């Protein structure tokens, strides 16, 4: 018996896991992982390189391990007693007792614990999906911003060059007495304004390159050398949008989280109701009492509160009602967000189509007419340059409304939590499936 008492703690210690420290160097955490960008779609690269996705994946793995831990029997209590009494029996003064307290892990308490673990896994899974979606949105937004910024810089450079030529033409006209000095001064002011706008556009382009580099965990130089900033957005079928709107309530992670919060409140109420009844432990033991062997069996009952847990039940009932109202509010807010973003996208798309299909061709036609007038001797060089300036301003205005429509399109996708692009949907689905393969319950 004495040997068993000494060996048992040793055996338990041998089965324990050891701690291995893993310090992090903050200085190396900011080093980009990619120095060149691959050809093709960048979404798989962004999903694989995102620290946020990696963190959500680790949280999901932790939830799986926590659920596995909840399946195990709760900790048992082992009580070891040694007693020496020479007065009781001088020949056999020692008494040894060992008792194991085993909780009967059944009923509502165990079911509540397992349900809580399942809910935690589901929440972690939705958080992982939300992290994947956030990376996709950040990537597409950064690509769109960079694409429009580069095109804006290109047009602004043309505008600055054209305004510089217009200024020179006006200066020549003023020298010849054909224009007044105020016209030349206004041309200089317009040129200065165009130059400032160009510098702002170049800064916006640099910021867009930095944002894309952060999203891809790449160096700014790699993004600067990347020619294809974004893929052509897929055409949107209005009927397809109606189908996505119908599925949106089942795709949004905030609604799923609110549903899980309600399920958790329901589970807490079940646990509170189970708390009305005693918590039962069985405690078998072994006693060696001065030559006699005894095998006691004890039953331990942890009694409920004196009010039979009614206060906890009332609190759990109120929390369930509160989470139900929160779920209702979340659904209404989601529906309102979808309706608002859809309306904004439709309006922005209509404006972009009108500006692109009507205003830009009209401005280019005017510039061409002015060029023909110059060749016919009916207009001067300054008049032609002014017509080209109007055409460039119109193209810049069209580019601005096109960017607004593209931003509103991304906002609508975010409200629906579903991409319009089939390739994006496949990439996200594959990423989620790959992460869920280790969980047999998903």
N, C-alpha and C positions, 0 to 999 in steps of 0.2 A: 504493500500500500504506500509505503514511504517513497519507493522508487517511482511509482506511478505519479505521485504528487509532484515529484521533481521533473519527470520527463514530459508531462503534459504541457507546461509552459514552454519548454524548449521546442517541442513539436509545433506548437502554435506560432512561435516566432520564426521558425524555418519556413513556414508557409506564407509569411507576410511579404508584400511587395516592398521594394526599396525605392527611395526617392532619388531622382537624378535631376540636378539643377540644369536649367537651360536658359542662361541669361541672354538678353538681346542687346545688340549694339545699335543704339539709336542712330549713330552716324551712317551706318550701312543700310538702314531701312529705306532711305530716300533714294538710293541708287537705282536708276531705271534698269529694267531687265532686258529691254530690246534696244538694239542700236540700229537695226534695219527693220523695215516692215515688209511682210510677205505680200505677194500678189493675191488678188481676189478679195473676197469679203473679209472684213476685219472683225466681225462680230465674234466668231469663235476665239480669236486671239484675245479680244477684250474680256470675254468671259473667263478664259483660262488665266489671265494675268491680274484679275481684279482682287485686291486684298479684301474688299468687302464680301465678295462671293466666297473667298476662302474662309473668312471668319464665320459667315452664315453656315457654311458646310461643316465647320468644326462644331458650331453650336448644335447642328442637327445630329452629328455623331455623338455629342455629349448627351443629347436627349435620348438617343437610342440606348446608350449605356445606362443612363438613369432608369429608363424603363426596365431594362434587364435586371438592374439592382432591386427594383421594387418587386420583381417576381420572387425573389429569395425570401426565405423565412426571416422575420425580424430578429434582431439580436437576442440571444438567450443569455441568461444569467447563471453563472456557475459559482456556487458558494462552497468553499473548502474550510473546514473547522478542525482544529487540533485542540485537544484538551488533556491536561495532565492533572491527575488527582490521585495522590498516593494514599490518601485517607480512605477512598472508596475501595481500593484493592491494591495492597502493597505489591503484589506480584505482577499485576497488569494495570499500571496506572494510566495508560494512554487510551484516548478515545479519538477516533477519526470519523469525520462526516463529510460526505460530498453530496450536494444537491443541485440539480439542474432545473432552472425555471424556464419552461417552454411556453410561449404564448400560442394560443390556438388561433392561428391566423385564418379565420374563416368569416363568412357573413359579410355584412355591409361595410365593415371597416376595410377589409382586404379589397372588396370590389371598388370601393371609393378610391383607395390608393392606386389600384391598377388603372382606373379610369382617368385619374389625374395625370398619370404617366403617359397614357395614350394621348390625352389632350395636349400635353407638353410636346410630344413628338409631332403632332399635327401642326401646332403653332410654329415649331422650328422648321417644318417642311414649307409652310407658307412663307415664313421669313426668308428662307433660301430662295424660293421662287420670286419673292419681291426683290431680293438683292440682284438676281439675274435680270429681272425686268428693269431695274434702275440702271444697271450697267448698259443695257441695250438702249434705253432712252438717252443716257448721257453720251453714248457713242454716236447715235444718229443725230442728236442735237449738235454735238461738236463737229461732225462731218458737214452738216448743213450750214452751220455758221462759217466754217472754213471755206466751203465752196462759194457761198455768197460774198464773203469777204474778199476772196481772191478775184472774183468777177467784178466786184465794186472797185477794187484797186486798179484793175485794168481799165475800166471805163473812166475813172477819175484821172488816170495818167493821160488818157486821150483828151479829156476835157481840159486839163491844164495846158497841154501842148496846143490845143485849138484856141484857147483863150489867149495864150502868149502870141500866137500868130495874129489873132484878132487885134490885140493891143498894138502890135507892130503895124498892122494895116491902118488902124485908126491914127497912130502917130504920123504915118505917112500922109494920110488924108488931111490931118491938121496942119502939117507943114505946107501942103499944097493949097490951104485955104478952103478945103472942101468940108471940114468938120470943125466944130468949136472945141475949145480946150476942155470943157466939162465932159464931153463924150470920152475923151482920152483918159481923164481922171477916173471916170466910172469904169472904164475898161481895166484900169490898173487895180481898182478896188475889187472888181469881179475876179480878176486873176489871183489876187491875194486870198480871197475867200476860197477859191477852188484849190489853191495850194494847201490851205489849212485843212480843208475837207479831205484832201489826199493823205495828209499826215495822219489824220484821225482814222481813215480807212486802213492805212498801213498798220497802225497800232491795233486796230480791231482784228486784222489778219494775224498779227503776231500773238494776240491773246487767244484767238481761236486755235492756232497751232499748239500753244501751250496747253489749252484745255484738252485737245485731242491726245497730246502726249501723255497727260496725266491719266486719261481714261484707258489708254493702251499700256501704261507703265513703260513708255518708250522715251527716248531722248528727243528734245525739240528738233535736233538736226535730222533725225530719222523722219519726223513728220514733215519738216520743211522740204525734204527731198522726195516726199511721197507725192506723186502727181495726181492720182485719182483720189480726191478727197471724199467723195460720196457717190453712191450708186444712184442711178435714176429711180425716183420713187415709183412704185407700182401704181397703175391706174386703180382708182377706187370705184367700185360698182355701188351705186346707191342701194340696190337691193342687198348687196353684201353687207353694207353698213347696218341696214335694218336687222339682219341676222346677228351681227355682232352686238348690236344694242340689246337684243333679246337675251344673249348669253352673258352680257356684261356683269349682271348681278352674281353670276356663278364663277366669274373670272377674277373679280377684284379681291385682293388679299385683305383689305380692310373689312370687307363684309364677312369673309371667312373667319377672320380673327374675332369679330363681334359675335359670330355664331358660336365659336369655341368658348368665348367668355361666358355666353349663356349656358353652354353645356357644362362649363366648370362650376357655375353657380348652382345648376341643377345637381351636380355631383356633390357639392358642398352641403346641399340640403339633405341628400340621402345620407351622407356621413353624419350630419347632425341628428338625424332621426335614429340612425344606428347607435348613436351615443346615449340613447335612453336605456340601453341594456348593458349589463355588466360586461366588462372585458375579462375573459377567462384565461387563466394560465394553469398549466399542469406542471407540478414540480416533483418528479421522481428523485429518489435519493438512495444513498448507500451509507450505512453507519456500522462501523466496527467499534463496539463498546466493550472494551476489556474482555475480549474473547468471544463476545456474542455478535452475530451479524444480523442487522436489521435492514429491511427494505421499505422505508416509508414512502408514501405517495400523498402529496399535498395538492389541494386545489386552491388557487388564489383568484379571488374575484375583485376586480377594480370596479367599485360601484359608481353609478352615474351621480351627477349633482343632485342636490335635494329637490330641485324643481323638475327633475327628470329631463334635463337639458332643454326645457322649453325656451329659455332665453336665447340659446344658440340657434334653436330651430326658427325662432321668430326673426333673428338677424339674418339667417341664411335665406329665409323667404323674402325678406325685403331686398336683399342683394340680388336675388333672382329677378324680382320685379324691375329693379334698376337696370340690370343688364338687358332685360327684354326691351325696355324703352330706349336704351342706348343702341341696340340693334335696329330698332325701328328708325331712329334718327340717322344712323349710318346709311341705311338703305335709301332714305329720302334724300340725304345729301349726295349720295352717289348718283341717283337719278337726276337730280338738279344739275350736277356737274356734267353729266353726259349731255343733257339737253343744252346747256349753255355753251359747251365747247363745240357741239355739233352746229349750233346756230352761228357761232363765230367763224367756224371753218367754212361754212357755206357762203357767208357774206364775204370773207376774205378771198375765197376762190373766185367768186363772181367778179370782184374788183380786179383781181390779178388777170383774169381772162379778158376783161374789157380793155385794160391798159395794154396788155401784150398784143391782143389781136386787133385793136382799133387805133389806140393812141400812137403806139410805136410805128406801125406802118404809115400812118398819116404824117408823122414827123419826118420819117425817112423820105416819103414822097415829096414833102416840102423842100428838103435838102437837095434832092435830085433836081427839082424844078429850078431851084436857085442856081445850081451848077449849070444847067442848060441855059439859063438866062445870062450867066457870065459868058458862056461861049458865044452867045448871040450878041453880046455887047449891050445887053439891057440892064445889067447889074454889075456892081463892083465886087472886088474880092472880099471886102468887109461884110457885105450882105450875104455872101455864100458862107463865110465862116460863122456868122451869126446864126444862119439856118442849121449848120452842123452842131453848133452849141445847143440850140433848142432840141435837136435830135438826141444828143448825148444826155441832156437833162431828162428827156422823156424816157430814155432807156434806163437811166438811173432810178427814176421814179417807178418804172415797171419792175426793176430788180428789187426795189424796196417792198412793193406790195407782194411780189412773189415770195420773198422771204417771210413776210407776215403770214401768207397762206401756208407756207411750209411749217412755220412754228405752230400755227393753229392745228395743222394736221397732226403734228406730234402730240400736241395737247389732247386732241381727240383720242388718239391711240392710247395715251396715258389714262384718260378717263375710262376708256373701254377695257384697259389692261389687256389689249389684244392688238398685235401688229397687223397692218394691212398687207404686209409682204409675206408671202408663203415661205420664202427662204428664212426669214427671221423667225417665223413660227416653228419651223423645223429645227433650227439651231437651238432655240430655247427649249423645245421639247426634248431634244437629245441630251441637253445639259441636265435637265431635271431627271430624265430617266436614268442617266448615268449615276447621278448622286443617290437615287432612290433604290438602286439595285441591291444594296446591302441590307435593306429593310424588308423582310418577308411580309410585313403587314401592309405595305403600301401597294 
